[in-house]
């Protein structure tokens, strides 16, 4: 489904900006136990320059950590009534 969009990476709303290696959801500040890192990203250590997580279309939608200033699309959560 996401492959039809123009972007190849989508922000998930997950960051370790406050504490390196501790991944938190930006909307709740809750940590996550689930991860889907790319094989080359098992223990992402981007330091202070790579603090946001994206889905990578080119990598079967596995996660990558990148700089938060990178231009990527976003995935939004919306309550359905």
PyMOL commands that set and color helices and strands:
alter all, ss='L'
color gray80, all
select helices_A, chain A and resi 2-4+39-41+47-49+57-59
alter helices_A, ss='H'
color red, helices_A
select strands_A, chain A and resi 9-15+24-25+52-56+62-66+73-74
alter strands_A, ss='S'
color yellow, strands_A
deselect
rebuild
show_as cartoon
